[in-house]
Structure formats: structure tokens, C-alpha cells
Amino acid sequence: MPASVSERARSLLTAPDSAVSVAAPLRAHELVSLWDMLRTYARTYAKGLEFFFLLEQKFREAEDKGQGKQKLDQEDIAIISRRLQDLIDESKLTNLRGIEFKATQAQSIISTDTTCADVAEILGGVNDRIREELSNLLLLHVKHELAPFYDSPLDRWEGVTDYIPDTDFDIREAGRCLALGLHTACVFHLMRVAELGLRAIARRLRVTLARGKPVDLAEWQEILSAIRAKTEELRSNSKTNARRGNAEAITYYSEIRIELAAFKDAWRNHVAHARARYDEHQARSAYEHVRSLMQRIAAGPP
């Protein structure tokens, strides 16, 4: 029968599927490997595209030969229906509702009354929907070495989020921005993390600000100046100087203040007031500096 299912299409249907089980649907804002993407989508959709394309071409050739009104036989219907059902099942798993709808519609239409010309149009529509829906599913490549910043952004920040829970959000955002190439945004979030560290130091030292202003509402320089005044006060206290532990603590707070002042001048003022843009090298440098300082703040004085 000239218009029957081609041998190549039959082989695609009867060939064993991959031994790898179907992966879960891809979810927005989660990293996925190329392997996971292929085993989620290529197993059915690539195979289905080729299958339906071959059938579409076969039936269009029949139409060109004047056999367009020829009807399908039961075997052809069974083969096409089975592949459409595979497509429907996979579309449900991967949440591609447009493909599921189109395949279900095609399955309900094809019968022994369907002509070769009709099947060519129906399968062409299925193919178009697969291409359209997969084309609308966009993926963004992340460098392998930067993937941990996106997937596990809190790694190597041990103790920081425990000591200052509010840092959790901006640490995550900084890591993900770094992984996605949003370097200036990464520095912006890092400065928010550093500001939380600055406030934590001010509270630990119980600094007082002019007119009783709350630490949360104070500018960086106001807090830095108050921390400096507090450490100078401690240093000038003869009883404090007589104790080695307190002397080490004064050195610790002085060094923390100097580093935070450097952050303010090098990054915070520029990124907060749109004066600078940063590349990957600069963002990674800021990331490591802030991470190291925040761990030191969380650990406390020796």
C-alpha cells in the first residue's frame, strides 16, 4: 500500500527506548545539566519529531501521486495512535500542555475515514506544535566552575547565616548573580551583606549614634565613625589595656572597621550610586573579600 507507514517510521516505533528513565520536568530557576535536558526531552520529542515528519512526508508524497483521498488501514491507525499516546504521556510528565492538547486532538481525529491528505495536515500540525513549544522553553548556560555559586550559594559561608540570618537572601542572590554573569548586581548584593556585618559589629560594641539614631537607619560612615570612637575609648582605658584578651579584641575590631571602610570606598559607594560597573574578575574578588570578612565577623574576636 503506497501510502502506508514507512519502514523507517515503523523502526522508530518498534526500536527500544533508552534504558534511562524519564527525568522530572525542568523547573524554572533551577540548574539542569545538558544530560538531564536531553533525557527529559530528546527521548520522546526528537524521536517523535522524526517519526511524524517521516509520516507527513510519506502521506504528502501519496497526495502528490493522486492518492490523497486514500484511507488509512487499521494497522497504520494503531501505529500512529500509539506514538501519539507516547507523546501525550510524555507531555503530561514534562508539563508541555500545548503538545499534549495537539496530540490528543490528533488522536481523536484519525480514524479509518481519515485520508492521506488529512493525516499529512494533522501530523504537520503536531510537528509544528512540538517545535513551537520546545522553542519557547529557553535555557541559559552557566559555566561549569560557576555552577556551585548558583546551585549551592551558601557553601563556604559557614557560620555567617547562623550569626546574621538576614544575610541569607543576599548571599544567595550574590552567588546566583555571579553565576549568571550579572557582575554588578553581584557586587550590589555583597555590599548589602557587608552592611549587615557592619551593623552586627556596631551592636556587638553597643555603639551610640548622634541623637540616638538606630543603627539600621544610619549611613555607613556614621557607623564606622562610631565604631572607631568606641575602639579608641576602649584603647584609652588603662584597665582594658592591661588585659591581653581585650587588647586582641580592640585590634580585631579596628581591623574589621578598616576592612569595612575599604569596602565602602572600593565598592559600596560606587555600586550604590551607579558610578561603576564590574566584570567577573572584580565581582569574584569582591565575593571572596566579603565572604572572608563576614566569616571573621561571625567568629568574633579571639
N, C-alpha and C positions, 0 to 999 in steps of 0.2 A: 504494500500500500504506500504510494509515493509520499503521502502527507503524514505518515505515522511518525512516532517519536524516533529520533535518530539514534544510531548505535552509541555515539558519544554521550548523548543525553542519558541513555539507559545506563551506561557505565558509571556516570556521575551519581546516579540514583542508587545503584547497587554496590558501589565501592564502599568499604567500611569506613566509618567516621574515625577521626583521630581518637587515640586512646585517652587523650587528655579530656577531663570533664569540662563542661562549660563553666566559665568563670561567672562570678556575680556581676550584675550591671555596673558599669562605670558610674561613679558618683562625682558630682561637682566638687571642686576644691580638694580633691584627694589625688595623690600621686599614683600613677599607673605605669607599669613597665610596658615596653613595646610588646613583649611576650604576652602579657595579660590582655593587652588590646587585641592582639591577633587571635588569641584563643577565645576571646569573647565574641569577636565579630567575624573573623575570617572563616571560621569553621562552617557556618551556615550561610552567611551573606555572600562571600566570594563564590562559594560552591553554587549557591542559589542563582547568583547573577549569571554565571556561565551556563547553568542548566536552562534557565528561562531564555537567555539570549539565543542559545542554540535552537531551542524550540521555536522561538519567534522567527528566527531566520528560516527555519525549515518550513514553517507554515506560510511565510511570505513568498518563499520560492514556489510553493504549491499554488498560491494565489496567482503568481506571475505566469504559471503554466496553465492557467484556466481552471484550477482545481479549488478555487477559493470557496465554493459552496459545498465542497465535500465535508461530510460529517465525521466526527471523531468516533472511534470504536471504544468499547468498554475498557480494553487494556490501556489505551492512551489516557483515558479519563482517570483511571486508577493511578497511573504513574504521575500524572500532573497533580492530582489531588493529594497524593502522598507528599510530594515535595512542597506543595503549598501549606500542608499541615505542619511540616517541619518548620517552615518559615513563620507560621503563626505561633507555634510553641516557643520558638527562639525569641520572637519579637516580644512576647509577654515577659520572658525572663529578663530581657535587656531593656524593657520599658520603652520600646520604639513603637508607639501606638499607631503611627501613620502607616507603617509597614504592615502591622497586624490587621488594621482595617482594610487595607487594599488587598492583602492576601485572602482574607475572609470573604471579601466581596467577590473576588475572582473565583474562589472555590464554590461559592453558591451559584455562580452563573454558568460555569462549564458543565455541560451535560451532553447526552447523545444528540441533542438538537443543535449543538454549537458547531458552527462551520469553522473551517481552517482560517478564513479571514477574520472571524470573530476572535478566535484564540490568539492570533498574532497581535491583535489590538489589546486584548486583555493582558497578555503576558508582557507586552511592551509597557503597559501602564504599571505593572508590578515592578519591572526593572527600573523604570523612571522613579518610582517612589523609593526604592532601595537606595538608588544613587542620591536622590534629594535628601533623604533623612540622614544618611551617613555623611553627606557633605556638610550638613548643618551641625554635626557633632564635632566640635573643634577641640583640639588638644594642643597644649603648649609644652614644648620640650624644655626640660630642666637639665643642666649639666650634671653628670653623674656625681662629681665631687661636691656639688651644692645641694644635692637631694636631701641629705640629713638636716640641713637648715630648714627645709620645708616640712619634711615628714616628722622629724623629731626635734623641734626648735628649742625645747627646754634642756636638751642634753648639754652637759658641761656648764650648767648654771646651778650646780648643786648648792643648796642652802639659801640661794637668793630668794626664790619664790616662797620658801618657808618663812624666811625672816620678814620679807616685804611682799605679801600676797598680791598686792596691786600691780606688781611688775609683770605678772604672768601674761597679761594681754599684750603689752608692748614688746616683751621678749619674743613672743610667738610672731607678732607682726613683723618685727625686725628681721627675724630669721627667714620668714617667707618672702619678704620683700627682697632680701639679698638673693635668695634662690631664683626669684623671678626676674632679676635684673633691674629692680626698682631701687637703685642705689641711694638716691637722695631721700626717698621715703624710708629706707632702712636707717639712715643716719638720724632722721627725724624721730623715729620711734626709739632709737637708742638714747637720744637726749631726754626723752620722757622717762626712760628707765633711770638714767643718771640723776634726773631731778628728784625722783622718788628716793634715791640713795642719799642725795643732799639733804632732803627733809628728814630722813631717818637719822642722820648724823646730828642734825640740829636738835631733834627731840631727845636723842640719847644724851647730849650735852646739856639739855634743858636751857638752851639759849633764850634770851629775851629780845624781842624786836621793838623798835620805836613805836610808841603809842599802843603797845600791846597787840600789834598786828599778828594774826595767826600765821604760822609757818606756811600753811597751804596757800595763802594769798600773797606771800612775799616774793619779790624778784630774786633771781639767783644772787645778784651782788649783795643784796640786803642780808641774805642768809650767810653768804661767805664771810661778809664783814663781821657778822655776829659770832660766827664760829671762830674767827681769828681773835676777836676780843675775848672770847671765853678761854681759848687756849693760852693767851697772854696772861689772863687773870690767874689761871692755874699755875703757869710757869713762875709767876711772881710770888706765889705763895711759898714761903720758905718751908713750911711743913710738907707741902706736896713735893718739893724738890728733894727733900730728904729721903723720900721713898722711891726706890728704883722702879717699882711697878708703875707708879704714877708718872714717872719721868718717861718711861717707854710709851705709856698711853698718850702723853702730850705729843711725843714725836709721831705716833700713829695718827692722831687727829690732824696734826699740822701737815703731814704728807698727804692725807686724804683731801684736805682743803686745797692744797696746791694742785693736786691732780684734777679736782673738780673745777678749779679756776681755769686750768689749761683747757679742759673740755669746753667750758663756756666760751673762751676766746677762739679756740680752734674750730669748733663745730656748732655749738648751740646757737650762738648769736647769728651765725651765717645762715644756718638752715631755718631758724625760726623767722628770720626777716627776709627770706628769699634772696639772699646775697650770693649764694653759691650752689653749684651742682656737683655731684660726686660720682666717681666711677667705681668699678668693682674693687680695685685695689684700695681706694680710700675708704670705701664702706667696710671692707673686711678689716682694715686697720682699726677703724672706729669700733667695730664689733668686738674685736679682741681686747682693746683697751678698756671698754666699758665692762665687758664680762669679767675681766680680771679685777677691776676696781670694785665692782659690785660683790664679788665673792669675798674680797677683803673687808668690805663694809659689813657683810653678813656675818663674817667670822668674828668681828670685834677686835679690840686691842689685845696685844699679847699679855 
